[in-house]
Amino acid sequence: MKNNTCTHCGTVGLAEGFIEDAGEHSRGYARWIEGAMERGFFGGAKRIGRPRRKIVAFRCPECGHLELFAADEG
């Protein structure tokens, strides 16, 4: 994405990063899960059997705008 253009301000050259999940029992990174969120019996999100993808983030060095992408499954 170093040659890609920011969709907000037009600056070329986005910095790659990731979205951290620092919650209890987290893996340290956030994931995108397909489908609308449904709550389970104990209030947590139902996610069993749903495809998941790591979230890859790119930040514009000029305006700070973030571009998020769902990477390959993982």
BANUKOL-248765 format. One record per residue (C-alpha): residue in three letters; y, z, x; residue number from 1. Coordinates in nm, 4 decimals. Layout:
<nodes>
res/c2/c3/c1/n
ALA/Y/Z/X/NUM .
...
</nodes>
This chain:
<nodes>
res/c2/c3/c1/n
MET/0.0000/0.0000/0.0000/1 .
LYS/0.2311/-0.0038/0.3026/2 .
ASN/0.3526/-0.3495/0.2020/3 .
ASN/0.3654/-0.2790/-0.1707/4 .
THR/0.6919/-0.2370/-0.3537/5 .
CYS/0.7975/0.0723/-0.5485/6 .
THR/0.8036/-0.0120/-0.9206/7 .
HIS/1.0988/0.2251/-0.9668/8 .
CYS/1.3519/0.1298/-0.6963/9 .
GLY/1.2056/-0.1745/-0.5186/10 .
THR/1.1602/-0.0138/-0.1734/11 .
VAL/0.8759/-0.1671/0.0314/12 .
GLY/0.6273/0.0632/0.2066/13 .
LEU/0.4610/0.3394/0.0064/14 .
ALA/0.3028/0.6437/0.1772/15 .
GLU/-0.0571/0.7220/0.0777/16 .
GLY/-0.1544/1.0734/-0.0342/17 .
PHE/-0.3497/1.2571/-0.3045/18 .
ILE/-0.2964/1.4987/-0.5926/19 .
GLU/-0.4219/1.8469/-0.5026/20 .
ASP/-0.6044/2.0678/-0.7506/21 .
ALA/-0.5741/2.4285/-0.6329/22 .
GLY/-0.7124/2.5884/-0.9497/23 .
GLU/-1.0004/2.8333/-0.9657/24 .
HIS/-1.3311/2.6724/-0.8596/25 .
SER/-1.1493/2.3458/-0.7761/26 .
ARG/-1.2754/2.0873/-0.5294/27 .
GLY/-0.9267/2.0481/-0.3832/28 .
TYR/-0.8472/1.7107/-0.5361/29 .
ALA/-0.7846/1.5875/-0.8885/30 .
ARG/-0.9980/1.3308/-1.0694/31 .
TRP/-0.9381/1.0918/-1.3578/32 .
ILE/-1.2007/1.1170/-1.6333/33 .
GLU/-1.2466/0.8343/-1.8799/34 .
GLY/-1.1789/0.8904/-2.2502/35 .
ALA/-0.9569/1.1187/-2.4543/36 .
MET/-0.9807/1.4888/-2.3660/37 .
GLU/-1.2001/1.6967/-2.5946/38 .
ARG/-1.2325/2.0734/-2.5702/39 .
GLY/-1.5734/2.2375/-2.5429/40 .
PHE/-1.6948/2.5590/-2.7038/41 .
PHE/-1.5170/2.7834/-2.4485/42 .
GLY/-1.1948/2.5799/-2.4461/43 .
GLY/-1.2552/2.3802/-2.1299/44 .
ALA/-1.2508/2.0020/-2.1191/45 .
LYS/-1.5768/1.8251/-2.2026/46 .
ARG/-1.6608/1.6038/-1.9067/47 .
ILE/-2.0397/1.5902/-1.8773/48 .
GLY/-2.1668/1.2321/-1.8582/49 .
ARG/-1.8205/1.0746/-1.8333/50 .
PRO/-1.7235/0.8441/-1.5466/51 .
ARG/-1.4897/1.0121/-1.2938/52 .
ARG/-1.2661/0.8650/-1.0288/53 .
LYS/-1.0635/1.0243/-0.7526/54 .
ILE/-0.6891/0.9882/-0.7949/55 .
VAL/-0.5105/0.8166/-0.5070/56 .
ALA/-0.1343/0.8636/-0.4946/57 .
PHE/0.1353/0.6627/-0.3190/58 .
ARG/0.4904/0.7969/-0.2758/59 .
CYS/0.8066/0.5955/-0.2276/60 .
PRO/0.9913/0.7265/0.0824/61 .
GLU/1.3270/0.6290/-0.0698/62 .
CYS/1.3246/0.7659/-0.4275/63 .
GLY/1.0089/0.9841/-0.4302/64 .
HIS/0.8477/0.7925/-0.7198/65 .
LEU/0.4685/0.8335/-0.7347/66 .
GLU/0.2241/0.5543/-0.8099/67 .
LEU/-0.1211/0.6843/-0.9134/68 .
PHE/-0.4452/0.4890/-0.9056/69 .
ALA/-0.8016/0.5763/-1.0062/70 .
ALA/-1.0096/0.4902/-0.6986/71 .
ASP/-1.3815/0.4059/-0.6899/72 .
GLU/-1.6110/0.6510/-0.8651/73 .
GLY/-1.6607/0.9779/-0.6861/74 .
</nodes>
